[in-house]
Amino acid sequence: MQEKDDKTRDLSLCVTKSGDNLTKIGKKYDVSVADILKVNKDIKDPTKIQVGQIINIPAKTENTTNTSPNLDPKNTGDIKNQETGNNETTRNDLSLKQQLQAFNFSQLPLYTSGVTYELTGDPKKAAAAGAAVAEGQAAVNAAKQKLKQEAAEVFDDVANFFKSEGVAKAGWKVGDDIYAPTAKGNAPSWSTVRQRFWKNEAAKANSSDIYGAENIDRMRRGLAPQRYNPDKGAMESMELSHEPIPFRDGGKNFVPRWPQDHATVDPFRYPGY
């Protein structure tokens, strides 16, 4: 808050934000919690203040006696010994508008979540800004709750759909369609489809004759069979060539081919040897 001469203004206003308590507010403005309570008679429980609540802040005086209540050492705002004084005029019966109109609002800064709003002597704007903070927080909380509910409903709808279609909850297993949904009901990625294909191929009775016995263990783990290629001078892995429709055009059917053979049917495939 911007401080002004006591002759100009006796009170300042603070709009609370998340994490605030009277102890923190008192330290920020260098006033005691007891003095804050004296000018906020509507605070019945000093340990419970709401986000967006407007707090009156008394002006600091040079000879202020520290009459702060006993506070929790962890600064939680837990007040053990309240001292509010007995000579203050009771204002519990005044509306917020009436209280605001009693103040000097010249260049009053209003702080909410780190954003400063400069108000120029208009009590109605100050009251509206304070109310907007509380309403905004409530709207955010309501929106979060609504999103959670909608997400839960969508999840239930998806689960019910796959249940009605007879999709196994255990997910894919060897022998199943390689394009079957995952255990969570999602469409499988190309990497998953490729791994499923090799696992299914490894389970075939003649897989050793086609791919070599040395490759069966790899294929059971979803890895492509390999061989030594003298043209490359190293090992190479078998690839899946989408035919007759390329993968880039949405094709789903494919044929196992070695890289150089793959290049003869796909002009975009360059094995490099």
DOPAVEX-117919 format. One record per residue (C-alpha): residue in one letter; x, z, y. Coordinates in steps of 0.05 Angstrom, whole numbers. Example, Ala and Ser with C-alpha at 12.3 -4.5 7.8 and 13.67 -1.06 7.14 Angstrom:
BEGIN
('A' (246 156 -90));
('S' (273 143 -21));
***
This chain:
BEGIN
('M' (0 0 0));
('Q' (24 -13 72));
('E' (28 52 110));
('K' (0 57 181));
('D' (4 109 237));
('D' (-41 169 222));
('K' (-77 157 288));
('T' (-98 89 262));
('R' (-118 107 192));
('D' (-125 172 153));
('L' (-139 141 86));
('S' (-115 82 45));
('L' (-148 50 -15));
('C' (-118 34 -83));
('V' (-153 -7 -137));
('T' (-128 16 -205));
('K' (-99 -32 -256));
('S' (-85 -25 -330));
('G' (-38 32 -346));
('D' (-51 71 -282));
('N' (-65 146 -278));
('L' (-68 195 -221));
('T' (3 219 -234));
('K' (32 148 -226));
('I' (-11 134 -165));
('G' (10 199 -133));
('K' (84 184 -144));
('K' (75 113 -117));
('Y' (45 138 -51));
('D' (85 203 -49));
('V' (23 247 -48));
('S' (2 302 -97));
('V' (-52 293 -149));
('A' (-88 352 -118));
('D' (-90 317 -51));
('I' (-117 254 -84));
('L' (-172 294 -117));
('K' (-191 325 -50));
('V' (-210 258 -22));
('N' (-241 232 -86));
('K' (-297 281 -101));
('D' (-330 230 -147));
('I' (-273 237 -198));
('K' (-302 288 -247));
('D' (-248 281 -300));
('P' (-179 268 -271));
('T' (-154 244 -339));
('K' (-204 187 -342));
('I' (-200 132 -290));
('Q' (-224 60 -300));
('V' (-190 -6 -288));
('G' (-215 -33 -221));
('Q' (-234 37 -196));
('I' (-224 47 -121));
('I' (-183 109 -106));
('N' (-177 140 -37));
('I' (-104 155 -19));
('P' (-94 209 35));
('A' (-42 198 89));
('K' (25 231 77));
('T' (41 286 127));
('E' (110 315 142));
('N' (90 387 126));
('T' (51 372 63));
('T' (54 430 13));
('N' (60 408 -58));
('T' (-2 432 -93));
('S' (2 384 -151));
('P' (-32 408 -214));
('N' (9 421 -277));
('L' (18 353 -308));
('D' (35 330 -378));
('P' (111 321 -382));
('K' (100 251 -409));
('N' (61 231 -346));
('T' (-3 216 -383));
('G' (-45 245 -327));
('D' (-67 305 -369));
('I' (-83 357 -317));
('K' (-79 429 -339));
('N' (-88 466 -273));
('Q' (-133 432 -221));
('E' (-127 453 -148));
('T' (-173 414 -103));
('G' (-185 463 -45));
('N' (-251 490 -20));
('N' (-254 468 53));
('E' (-266 393 44));
('T' (-332 361 63));
('T' (-371 340 1));
('R' (-381 265 -2));
('N' (-410 257 -72));
('D' (-477 237 -41));
('L' (-446 179 -1));
('S' (-449 109 -29));
('L' (-385 68 -37));
('K' (-406 25 21));
('Q' (-416 85 66));
('Q' (-348 113 47));
('L' (-314 47 59));
('Q' (-347 40 127));
('A' (-316 107 147));
('F' (-246 79 141));
('N' (-203 35 186));
('F' (-194 -29 147));
('S' (-143 -63 192));
('Q' (-97 -105 148));
('L' (-116 -64 86));
('P' (-77 -90 25));
('L' (-113 -87 -41));
('Y' (-70 -87 -104));
('T' (-97 -112 -171));
('S' (-51 -128 -230));
('G' (8 -144 -185));
('V' (-32 -191 -138));
('T' (-42 -171 -65));
('Y' (-105 -188 -27));
('E' (-102 -179 49));
('L' (-168 -155 78));
('T' (-179 -156 153));
('G' (-226 -99 173));
('D' (-286 -119 131));
('P' (-314 -63 86));
('K' (-360 -112 50));
('K' (-301 -155 29));
('A' (-263 -94 5));
('A' (-321 -70 -36));
('A' (-332 -139 -65));
('A' (-259 -146 -83));
('G' (-259 -79 -119));
('A' (-322 -98 -157));
('A' (-292 -165 -174));
('V' (-232 -132 -207));
('A' (-277 -91 -253));
('E' (-323 -149 -267));
('G' (-263 -194 -282));
('Q' (-234 -145 -331));
('A' (-301 -138 -365));
('A' (-309 -214 -369));
('V' (-240 -221 -401));
('N' (-257 -168 -453));
('A' (-324 -201 -467));
('A' (-291 -269 -475));
('K' (-240 -242 -524));
('Q' (-294 -210 -565));
('K' (-335 -274 -565));
('L' (-274 -315 -588));
('K' (-262 -266 -645));
('Q' (-334 -272 -668));
('E' (-334 -348 -664));
('A' (-268 -352 -702));
('A' (-296 -308 -756));
('E' (-359 -351 -761));
('V' (-317 -415 -767));
('F' (-274 -384 -821));
('D' (-336 -363 -860));
('D' (-366 -433 -853));
('V' (-303 -465 -880));
('A' (-298 -416 -937));
('N' (-371 -426 -956));
('F' (-363 -502 -954));
('F' (-305 -503 -1003));
('K' (-340 -451 -1046));
('S' (-402 -496 -1050));
('E' (-358 -556 -1066));
('G' (-327 -519 -1124));
('V' (-256 -516 -1096));
('A' (-216 -464 -1135));
('K' (-196 -404 -1094));
('A' (-129 -401 -1131));
('G' (-107 -466 -1097));
('W' (-72 -526 -1128));
('K' (-42 -526 -1198));
('V' (-4 -577 -1239));
('G' (-51 -632 -1262));
('D' (-97 -627 -1201));
('D' (-107 -682 -1150));
('I' (-46 -683 -1105));
('Y' (-91 -690 -1044));
('A' (-134 -629 -1061));
('P' (-141 -576 -1006));
('T' (-94 -517 -1004));
('A' (-114 -446 -1024));
('K' (-134 -435 -951));
('G' (-178 -497 -951));
('N' (-131 -540 -909));
('A' (-112 -612 -921));
('P' (-42 -614 -953));
('S' (17 -640 -912));
('W' (56 -701 -936));
('S' (113 -654 -958));
('T' (63 -616 -1001));
('V' (33 -680 -1030));
('R' (103 -705 -1048));
('Q' (121 -640 -1084));
('R' (56 -640 -1122));
('F' (68 -712 -1145));
('W' (136 -696 -1175));
('K' (109 -634 -1209));
('N' (53 -675 -1241));
('E' (103 -729 -1262));
('A' (147 -676 -1295));
('A' (88 -652 -1336));
('K' (77 -721 -1367));
('A' (97 -730 -1440));
('N' (143 -789 -1426));
('S' (174 -762 -1362));
('S' (244 -754 -1393));
('D' (244 -827 -1415));
('I' (224 -850 -1345));
('Y' (266 -804 -1301));
('G' (319 -776 -1347));
('A' (319 -707 -1380));
('E' (369 -682 -1329));
('N' (317 -690 -1274));
('I' (257 -654 -1305));
('D' (277 -585 -1280));
('R' (283 -613 -1209));
('M' (216 -647 -1213));
('R' (182 -583 -1238));
('R' (205 -551 -1173));
('G' (175 -608 -1133));
('L' (241 -645 -1121));
('A' (252 -719 -1130));
('P' (295 -744 -1188));
('Q' (366 -765 -1171));
('R' (419 -813 -1196));
('Y' (489 -836 -1179));
('N' (491 -902 -1140));
('P' (559 -936 -1140));
('D' (539 -977 -1079));
('K' (530 -913 -1040));
('G' (586 -877 -1076));
('A' (543 -815 -1082));
('M' (478 -788 -1110));
('E' (412 -815 -1084));
('S' (340 -789 -1090));
('M' (280 -829 -1112));
('E' (229 -844 -1057));
('L' (154 -856 -1055));
('S' (136 -924 -1027));
('H' (65 -928 -1000));
('E' (34 -991 -1028));
('P' (-3 -1034 -1013));
('I' (-20 -998 -948));
('P' (40 -965 -912));
('F' (37 -891 -898));
('R' (42 -906 -823));
('D' (-24 -944 -829));
('G' (-59 -888 -867));
('G' (-42 -909 -938));
('K' (-47 -856 -993));
('N' (-27 -894 -1056));
('F' (47 -899 -1071));
('V' (98 -922 -1122));
('P' (163 -885 -1141));
('R' (223 -929 -1122));
('W' (298 -921 -1112));
('P' (320 -931 -1039));
('Q' (347 -1002 -1046));
('D' (285 -1024 -1085));
('H' (242 -990 -1033));
('A' (275 -1032 -979));
('T' (255 -1097 -1014));
('V' (181 -1081 -1004));
('D' (184 -1044 -937));
('P' (219 -1080 -880));
('F' (224 -1014 -842));
('R' (265 -981 -896));
('Y' (340 -984 -886));
('P' (380 -945 -938));
('G' (445 -963 -904));
('Y' (482 -986 -966));
***
